[in-house]
Amino acid sequence: MRQTVGSLRRGPGDPSFMTDASGSIWRATRTSSGLATLRLTQLPEGRVRAEGWGPGAGDVVAQAPELVGERDDTSDFDPILDVLRDAHRRNPGLRIPRTAAVFEALVPAILEQKVITLQAHASWRHLLNRFGEVAPGPTPRPMRVSPTPEVWAVVPVWEWHRAGVDPRRSATISHAARFASRIDEAARMSPADAAARLTHFPGVGPWTAAEVAQRALGDADAVSVGDYHLANYVGHALAGRDMTDDEMLEALAPWAGHRYRVIRLLGAAGLRGRPRRGPRMEFVDHRAR
C-alpha cells in the first residue's frame, strides 16, 4: 500500500499526506462533494481498510480501490529481464494509483518543473499552508487540502514570490486553474487524448502530462520524457551507460504499456543508475530576485 500510494506524497512534509505511527496513510483532498480526509490501513491478506471524513468522505472511500491500484492490470506484463522478474515477484503489491483528480495532480507537477525536488516541495508546503483549507477528521497532525481552482487562479504575485515560484510556473498554474473543469475531464479520456488535453495548455509539456498521468490517471505506461535524471538512470540500470530521451524510449519499447511500471520496478530493485559525479540542478531562490 505504501509503495503504491506513497507516490502521491510531495515530500516528507506534504501538508496533504502523511503516514502515522501505525503505518496508516492519511490523504487530504477535495472532491465534487467537498473536502475529505481518507485513511488507508493495510490489513492481513492484502486487504485495505478505507475510512473517510468530511463532506467528501463517501467519494474518497468509493475511490479508494482505484487509489490502491484496483484498475492496474498486470496480466499482460512480461518482465523479460531477471532483475525485473525478481523485483515484480518481491513487490507483488506495487501498483500504479489512480486518484482521478487531474487538476489536483497538475499543480504540484508544474511546481516541479525545472527546479530541484526539495525546492518544489518547499513551495508546495508554503502554498498549502497559506491558501489550503483545514482537512476534516481526526488527523494525527494538522493537514491541509489543496486550494480550489478559484483560489489558485488569484494567488497574488508576492505570495508566489514568497513561495519561491518564478513567474513562468505561477502563470502556468494561474492560467490552468481557470480551466480546471476542462482539465479534470481528462480522467474520462484515453491516455493519448488525456495527454493532448493537458499539453494544450501553455506551460504544460509531455513531462508534466506524464507526471500527472502516473498519479491521477493510473497510467502504467507514462514516461516522464525530458526529466533531468531519468534517461541516464534508465540507461545505467538497463545498459550501464548514459542515454538520451530517444534512446531511453527505445530501450523501454519492449515493455510498451508498462514503461512506467518498469521504471518503478527498477527503483524497487534498488538499482541506483548513473553514478553521481555529473552536474546537478542548482537551487534557485526566486525570492531574491
C-alpha positions in Angstrom: 0.0 0.0 0.0 2.8 2.4 0.9 4.7 1.7 -2.3 1.6 2.3 -4.4 0.0 5.3 -2.7 3.3 6.8 -1.5 4.0 8.1 -5.0 1.3 10.8 -4.3 3.3 12.3 -1.4 5.1 15.6 -2.3 8.0 15.4 0.1 8.2 14.3 3.8 6.4 17.5 4.9 3.5 17.4 2.5 0.6 19.0 4.4 -1.9 16.9 2.4 -0.3 13.5 3.0 1.2 11.6 5.9 1.9 8.1 7.3 1.1 7.7 11.0 3.0 5.6 13.6 0.8 2.6 12.9 1.6 2.7 9.2 -1.8 4.0 8.1 -1.8 6.6 5.3 -3.8 9.8 5.6 -4.6 11.8 2.5 -6.5 15.2 2.4 -8.2 16.0 -0.9 -11.1 17.8 -2.5 -14.0 16.1 -4.2 -17.1 17.2 -6.0 -18.9 16.9 -2.7 -16.4 18.9 -0.7 -13.4 18.5 1.5 -12.4 15.0 2.5 -9.7 13.1 4.5 -9.0 9.5 3.7 -7.3 7.0 6.0 -5.9 3.8 4.4 -4.9 0.9 6.7 -3.2 -2.2 5.5 -4.9 -5.4 6.8 -3.8 -9.0 6.5 -4.0 -11.0 3.3 -3.7 -7.9 1.1 -6.8 -6.1 2.2 -7.0 -2.4 2.8 -9.5 -0.6 5.1 -10.6 2.9 3.9 -12.2 5.4 6.2 -13.3 8.9 5.3 -14.2 12.2 7.0 -15.8 15.4 5.7 -18.4 16.2 3.1 -16.5 14.2 0.5 -16.0 11.1 2.7 -18.2 8.9 0.6 -16.4 10.0 -2.6 -12.9 9.2 -1.3 -13.9 5.8 0.2 -15.5 4.9 -3.2 -12.3 6.0 -5.0 -10.1 4.1 -2.6 -9.9 0.8 -4.6 -8.6 2.7 -7.6 -6.3 4.7 -5.4 -4.6 1.5 -4.3 -4.4 0.1 -7.8 -7.5 -1.9 -8.4 -7.6 -0.9 -12.1 -3.9 -1.5 -12.6 -3.8 -4.6 -14.8 -0.5 -6.6 -14.8 -1.9 -9.7 -16.5 0.0 -8.9 -19.8 3.2 -7.6 -18.2 6.2 -9.7 -19.2 9.3 -8.6 -17.1 11.6 -10.2 -19.7 14.8 -9.4 -17.6 15.7 -11.3 -14.5 16.1 -8.1 -12.4 12.6 -7.0 -13.3 11.2 -10.5 -12.8 12.7 -10.7 -9.4 11.5 -7.1 -8.5 8.0 -7.9 -9.7 7.9 -11.1 -7.6 9.3 -9.4 -4.5 6.9 -6.4 -4.8 3.6 -8.0 -5.7 1.6 -5.1 -4.2 3.3 -2.4 -6.2 0.6 -0.9 -8.3 0.0 2.4 -10.2 -2.5 4.5 -8.3 -5.4 6.5 -9.8 -6.8 9.5 -8.0 -8.9 10.8 -10.9 -8.1 14.3 -9.6 -6.3 15.7 -12.6 -6.1 19.4 -11.7 -5.1 18.5 -8.2 -2.1 16.5 -9.6 -1.2 19.1 -12.1 -0.4 21.9 -9.7 2.5 20.2 -7.9 3.7 18.8 -11.2 4.0 22.3 -12.5 5.8 23.4 -9.3 8.4 20.6 -10.0 9.2 21.9 -13.5 12.9 22.7 -14.0 13.8 23.0 -10.3 15.2 20.6 -7.7 12.7 18.4 -5.9 13.4 19.9 -2.5 12.6 23.4 -3.8 9.4 22.3 -5.4 8.3 20.5 -2.2 9.1 23.6 -0.1 6.9 25.7 -2.5 4.1 23.2 -2.2 4.2 23.2 1.6 4.2 27.0 1.7 1.3 27.4 -0.6 -0.9 24.7 1.0 -0.2 26.1 4.5 -1.0 29.6 3.2 -4.0 29.0 1.0 -5.2 25.5 1.6 -8.1 24.6 3.9 -8.0 22.6 7.1 -8.5 18.9 6.5 -11.5 17.3 8.2 -11.3 14.4 10.6 -9.1 13.3 13.5 -5.8 13.6 11.6 -2.7 12.8 13.6 -1.3 16.2 12.9 -2.9 19.3 11.2 -3.3 18.7 7.5 -4.3 20.9 4.6 -6.4 20.4 1.5 -5.1 21.9 -1.7 -6.9 25.2 -2.6 -9.8 25.4 -5.0 -9.0 26.3 -8.6 -10.6 29.7 -7.9 -8.0 30.4 -5.2 -5.1 29.1 -7.3 -6.1 31.5 -10.1 -5.8 34.6 -7.9 -2.8 33.9 -5.7 -1.0 37.3 -5.5 2.3 37.8 -7.2 4.1 38.4 -3.9 2.8 35.1 -2.5 4.2 33.2 -5.4 7.4 35.1 -4.8 7.5 34.1 -1.1 6.9 30.5 -2.1 9.9 30.6 -4.4 7.9 30.1 -7.5 9.1 32.0 -10.6 6.6 33.9 -12.9 6.6 31.3 -15.6 5.4 28.5 -13.3 3.0 30.7 -11.4 1.4 31.9 -14.6 1.0 28.4 -15.8 -0.8 27.4 -12.7 -3.0 30.5 -12.7 -4.0 30.0 -16.3 -4.7 26.3 -15.9 -6.8 27.0 -12.8 -9.2 28.9 -14.9 -9.9 25.8 -16.9 -9.8 23.2 -14.1 -13.1 21.6 -15.1 -11.8 21.0 -18.6 -8.6 19.6 -17.2 -10.4 17.2 -14.9 -12.3 15.9 -17.9 -9.0 14.1 -18.8 -9.9 11.5 -16.2 -12.5 10.1 -18.5 -10.3 10.1 -21.7 -7.9 7.7 -23.3 -4.2 8.2 -22.3 -3.5 9.8 -25.7 -6.5 12.1 -25.5 -5.7 13.0 -21.9 -2.1 13.9 -22.8 -3.4 16.0 -25.7 -5.8 17.8 -23.4 -3.2 18.6 -20.8 -0.5 19.7 -23.2 -3.0 22.0 -24.9 -2.4 24.5 -22.0 0.6 26.8 -22.2 3.5 25.7 -20.0 2.3 22.1 -19.8 4.5 19.8 -21.8 5.0 16.0 -22.1 7.0 15.7 -18.9 4.3 17.4 -16.8 1.5 15.5 -18.6 3.3 12.2 -17.8 3.7 13.1 -14.1 0.0 13.8 -13.9 -0.9 10.6 -15.7 1.2 8.5 -13.3 -0.9 9.7 -10.4 -4.3 10.9 -11.5 -4.9 8.6 -14.4 -3.2 5.4 -13.2 -1.2 5.2 -16.5 1.4 2.5 -16.2 3.0 3.5 -19.5 3.5 7.2 -18.9 7.2 8.1 -19.2 8.5 11.5 -17.9 10.4 12.4 -21.1 12.5 15.4 -20.5 13.4 14.6 -16.9 16.8 15.9 -15.8 17.9 12.5 -14.5 15.5 9.8 -15.8 17.1 8.9 -19.2 20.5 8.4 -17.6 19.0 6.5 -14.7 17.2 4.1 -17.0 20.3 3.9 -19.3 22.6 2.8 -16.5 20.0 0.5 -14.9 19.4 -1.3 -18.2 22.6 -0.9 -20.2 25.3 0.6 -18.0 25.6 3.9 -19.9 24.1 7.3 -20.3 21.1 7.6 -22.7 19.2 10.4 -24.4 15.5 10.5 -24.1 15.1 8.8 -27.5 17.5 6.1 -26.5 15.6 5.6 -23.3 12.3 5.2 -25.1 13.9 2.7 -27.5 15.2 0.7 -24.5 11.8 0.7 -22.9 10.0 -0.3 -26.1 9.8 -4.0 -25.2 7.6 -3.1 -22.3 5.1 -0.9 -24.2 2.1 -0.4 -22.0 4.1 -0.8 -18.8 7.1 1.5 -19.3 6.4 3.5 -16.1 5.9 0.2 -14.2 9.4 -0.9 -15.4 10.9 2.4 -14.0 9.1 1.9 -10.7 10.4 -1.7 -10.5 14.0 -0.7 -11.3 13.7 1.6 -8.3 12.2 -1.1 -6.2 15.0 -3.4 -7.2 17.5 -0.9 -5.6 19.3 -0.1 -8.9 21.0 3.2 -8.4 21.5 4.1 -12.1 24.2 6.6 -13.0 27.0 7.3 -10.5 26.6 10.8 -9.0 29.6 12.6 -10.5 27.9 14.8 -13.1 26.4 18.3 -12.7 23.3 18.7 -10.6 20.5 21.2 -10.9 21.0 24.2 -8.7 18.7 25.6 -6.1 17.4 28.9 -7.5 16.0 31.3 -4.9 13.4 33.3 -6.8 12.6 35.3 -3.7 16.0 37.1 -4.0 15.0 38.4 -7.4 
